[in-house]
């Protein structure tokens, strides 16, 4: 996550997903922004939706109103502005910049674990998503990725997990299927599913003790974000691929 993205259309959907989950789960949540420095690009400038309330406010009127107010009163874009609200209830935040160097990254992650100690659910928001071979741990720009070793450590600490993942140049149903399969392997005993928006997929792994919440979570997301956030299950992705419907 970069501060420059704060409040754009993708952020609106992301916070909406978190609010839909929390509204029916009451899980104690840690949002780990996985912040990296702004890069001066135009990414994150997609805020036109805030001038189109008839089209966009219906999905989450309270969230829409607050984001509109925040962006109209602050010249800077920073995640701290949502931290200062009660929009994400029962939520704590871990906002330290993610370092590239391995030793520094180790220290950063140990602190993340410590901050998650009293939480049930951790949302991880890397710039790009889960690790890729061309950006190994400790190398330049590895800070833009979440590593599977970190997923496994958080899972072993009995946290349910949600992580941000950019789509890549791969047929989406195949990509979602592959990522869910890998997530399932990394989180023993989990129930995995995904929620996608036009550019991003969010991968969810529920601990056994939280799996009874699955139905209510899906219903909440679909009720509030129909047409904007799509639900995927591991077996559903397989069935769609086989049938050729996507």
DRENMARSE-661541 format. One record per residue (C-alpha): residue in three letters; z, y, x. Coordinates in steps of 0.5 Angstrom, whole numbers, plus 2048, in hexadecimal, padded with zeros to 3 digits. Layout:
rest | up | north | east
ala | Z | Y | X
...
***
This chain:
rest | up | north | east
unk | 800 | 800 | 800
unk | 7FF | 807 | 802
unk | 802 | 80D | 7FF
unk | 7FB | 810 | 7FE
unk | 7FA | 80B | 7F9
unk | 800 | 80D | 7F5
unk | 7FE | 80E | 7ED
unk | 7F7 | 80C | 7ED
unk | 7F4 | 807 | 7E8
unk | 7F6 | 801 | 7EC
unk | 7FD | 804 | 7ED
unk | 7FD | 805 | 7E5
unk | 7FB | 7FE | 7E4
unk | 800 | 7FB | 7E9
unk | 806 | 7FF | 7E7
unk | 804 | 7FD | 7E0
unk | 804 | 7F5 | 7E2
unk | 80B | 7F6 | 7E5
unk | 80D | 7F9 | 7DF
unk | 80A | 7F4 | 7DA
unk | 80E | 7EF | 7DE
unk | 814 | 7F2 | 7DF
unk | 815 | 7F4 | 7D7
unk | 815 | 7EC | 7D6
unk | 819 | 7E9 | 7DC
unk | 81E | 7EE | 7DE
unk | 81D | 7EB | 7E5
unk | 821 | 7EF | 7EB
unk | 81B | 7F2 | 7EE
unk | 819 | 7F4 | 7F5
unk | 813 | 7F8 | 7F6
unk | 811 | 7F7 | 7FE
unk | 80B | 7FD | 7FE
unk | 809 | 7FA | 805
unk | 807 | 801 | 807
unk | 802 | 803 | 80C
unk | 800 | 80A | 80E
unk | 7FB | 80E | 80A
unk | 7F4 | 80E | 80D
unk | 7F1 | 814 | 80B
unk | 7EB | 810 | 807
unk | 7EA | 812 | 7FF
unk | 7ED | 80B | 7FD
unk | 7F2 | 80D | 7F8
unk | 7EE | 813 | 7F5
unk | 7ED | 80F | 7EE
unk | 7F1 | 813 | 7EA
unk | 7EC | 815 | 7E4
unk | 7F0 | 811 | 7DF
unk | 7F5 | 815 | 7DF
unk | 7F1 | 81A | 7DC
unk | 7EF | 815 | 7D6
unk | 7F5 | 814 | 7D2
unk | 7F1 | 811 | 7CC
unk | 7EE | 80C | 7D0
unk | 7F4 | 80A | 7D5
unk | 7FB | 80C | 7D3
unk | 7FB | 806 | 7CD
unk | 7FC | 801 | 7D2
unk | 803 | 804 | 7D5
unk | 804 | 80B | 7D2
unk | 80B | 80C | 7D5
unk | 808 | 80A | 7DC
unk | 802 | 80E | 7DB
unk | 806 | 814 | 7D9
unk | 80A | 814 | 7DF
unk | 805 | 813 | 7E4
unk | 801 | 819 | 7E1
unk | 807 | 81D | 7E2
unk | 808 | 81B | 7E9
unk | 801 | 81C | 7EB
unk | 801 | 823 | 7E8
unk | 807 | 825 | 7EB
unk | 807 | 822 | 7F2
unk | 801 | 824 | 7F7
unk | 803 | 81E | 7FB
unk | 802 | 817 | 7F9
unk | 808 | 813 | 7FB
unk | 80B | 80C | 7F8
unk | 812 | 80F | 7F8
unk | 810 | 813 | 7F2
unk | 810 | 80D | 7EE
unk | 817 | 80A | 7F2
unk | 81A | 811 | 7EF
unk | 818 | 80F | 7E8
unk | 81B | 809 | 7E3
unk | 814 | 807 | 7E2
unk | 815 | 800 | 7E5
unk | 81C | 7FE | 7E3
unk | 821 | 7F9 | 7E6
unk | 81D | 7FB | 7ED
unk | 81E | 7FC | 7F4
unk | 819 | 7FE | 7F9
unk | 818 | 7FD | 801
unk | 814 | 802 | 803
unk | 813 | 802 | 80B
unk | 80D | 802 | 80E
unk | 80A | 7FB | 810
unk | 809 | 7FB | 818
unk | 803 | 7F7 | 81B
unk | 807 | 7F5 | 821
unk | 80A | 7EE | 820
unk | 811 | 7EF | 822
unk | 811 | 7F5 | 81E
unk | 80E | 7F2 | 818
unk | 814 | 7EC | 819
unk | 819 | 7F2 | 819
unk | 816 | 7F5 | 813
unk | 815 | 7EE | 80F
unk | 81D | 7EC | 811
unk | 81F | 7F3 | 80D
unk | 81A | 7F1 | 807
unk | 81E | 7EB | 806
unk | 825 | 7EE | 807
unk | 822 | 7F3 | 802
unk | 820 | 7EE | 7FD
unk | 827 | 7EA | 7FD
unk | 829 | 7EC | 7F6
unk | 822 | 7EC | 7F3
unk | 81F | 7E6 | 7EF
unk | 818 | 7E9 | 7F0
unk | 814 | 7EC | 7F6
unk | 80D | 7F0 | 7F5
unk | 809 | 7F1 | 7FB
unk | 804 | 7F6 | 7FC
unk | 800 | 7F5 | 802
unk | 7FA | 7FA | 803
unk | 7F5 | 7F4 | 803
unk | 7F9 | 7EE | 801
unk | 7FA | 7E7 | 804
unk | 7F9 | 7E6 | 80C
unk | 7F2 | 7E5 | 80E
unk | 7F0 | 7E1 | 815
unk | 7ED | 7E7 | 818
unk | 7F3 | 7EB | 817
unk | 7F9 | 7E6 | 81A
unk | 800 | 7E8 | 81A
unk | 802 | 7EE | 81F
unk | 7FB | 7F0 | 820
unk | 7F8 | 7F7 | 81E
unk | 7F8 | 7F8 | 817
unk | 7FC | 7F2 | 815
unk | 800 | 7F6 | 812
unk | 7FB | 7F7 | 80C
unk | 7FD | 7EF | 80A
unk | 802 | 7EB | 808
unk | 803 | 7E5 | 80C
unk | 804 | 7DE | 809
unk | 80A | 7DD | 80D
unk | 80D | 7E3 | 80A
unk | 80B | 7E0 | 803
unk | 80F | 7D9 | 805
unk | 815 | 7DD | 807
unk | 816 | 7E1 | 801
unk | 815 | 7DB | 7FD
unk | 81A | 7D6 | 801
unk | 81F | 7DC | 7FF
unk | 81E | 7DA | 7F8
unk | 81A | 7E0 | 7F6
unk | 814 | 7E0 | 7F1
unk | 80E | 7E4 | 7F4
unk | 808 | 7E9 | 7F2
unk | 803 | 7EB | 7F7
unk | 7FD | 7F0 | 7F7
unk | 7F7 | 7ED | 7F9
unk | 7F0 | 7F1 | 7FA
unk | 7EA | 7ED | 7F7
unk | 7E5 | 7EB | 7FD
unk | 7DE | 7E9 | 7FD
unk | 7DF | 7E2 | 7F9
unk | 7DE | 7E0 | 7F2
unk | 7E4 | 7E2 | 7EF
unk | 7E6 | 7DC | 7EB
unk | 7E5 | 7D8 | 7F2
unk | 7E9 | 7DD | 7F6
unk | 7EF | 7DD | 7F0
unk | 7EF | 7D6 | 7F0
unk | 7EF | 7D5 | 7F8
unk | 7F5 | 7DA | 7F8
unk | 7F9 | 7D7 | 7F3
unk | 7F8 | 7D0 | 7F6
unk | 7FA | 7D3 | 7FD
unk | 800 | 7D7 | 7FA
unk | 802 | 7D1 | 7F6
unk | 802 | 7CD | 7FD
unk | 806 | 7D2 | 800
unk | 80C | 7D3 | 7FA
unk | 80E | 7CC | 7F9
unk | 810 | 7CA | 7F2
unk | 80D | 7D1 | 7EF
unk | 809 | 7D3 | 7E9
unk | 803 | 7D7 | 7EB
unk | 7FE | 7DB | 7E8
unk | 7FB | 7E2 | 7E9
unk | 7F9 | 7E9 | 7E5
unk | 7F3 | 7EC | 7E7
unk | 7F0 | 7F3 | 7E6
unk | 7E9 | 7F6 | 7E8
unk | 7EA | 7F6 | 7EF
unk | 7F1 | 7F2 | 7F0
unk | 7F4 | 7EC | 7EF
unk | 7FC | 7EB | 7EF
unk | 7FF | 7E4 | 7F1
unk | 805 | 7E2 | 7ED
unk | 80A | 7DC | 7EF
unk | 80F | 7DA | 7EB
unk | 816 | 7D7 | 7ED
unk | 818 | 7D1 | 7E9
unk | 81D | 7D5 | 7E6
unk | 819 | 7DA | 7E4
unk | 813 | 7D6 | 7E1
unk | 816 | 7D6 | 7DA
unk | 814 | 7DE | 7DA
unk | 80C | 7DC | 7DB
unk | 80A | 7DC | 7D4
unk | 80E | 7E3 | 7D3
unk | 80B | 7E6 | 7D9
unk | 804 | 7E4 | 7D7
unk | 805 | 7E6 | 7D0
unk | 807 | 7ED | 7D2
unk | 802 | 7EE | 7D7
unk | 7FC | 7EC | 7D2
unk | 7FF | 7F0 | 7CC
unk | 800 | 7F7 | 7D0
unk | 7FA | 7F6 | 7D5
unk | 7F4 | 7F3 | 7D1
unk | 7EE | 7F4 | 7D4
unk | 7F1 | 7F7 | 7DB
unk | 7F5 | 7F1 | 7DE
unk | 7F2 | 7EA | 7DD
unk | 7F7 | 7E4 | 7DD
unk | 7F5 | 7DE | 7E2
unk | 7F8 | 7D7 | 7E2
unk | 7F7 | 7D2 | 7E8
unk | 7F4 | 7CD | 7E3
unk | 7F0 | 7D2 | 7DF
unk | 7ED | 7D5 | 7E5
unk | 7EB | 7CE | 7E7
unk | 7E8 | 7CC | 7DF
unk | 7E4 | 7D3 | 7DF
unk | 7E1 | 7D1 | 7E6
unk | 7DF | 7CA | 7E4
unk | 7DC | 7CD | 7DD
unk | 7D8 | 7D2 | 7E0
unk | 7DB | 7D7 | 7DB
unk | 7DC | 7DD | 7E1
***
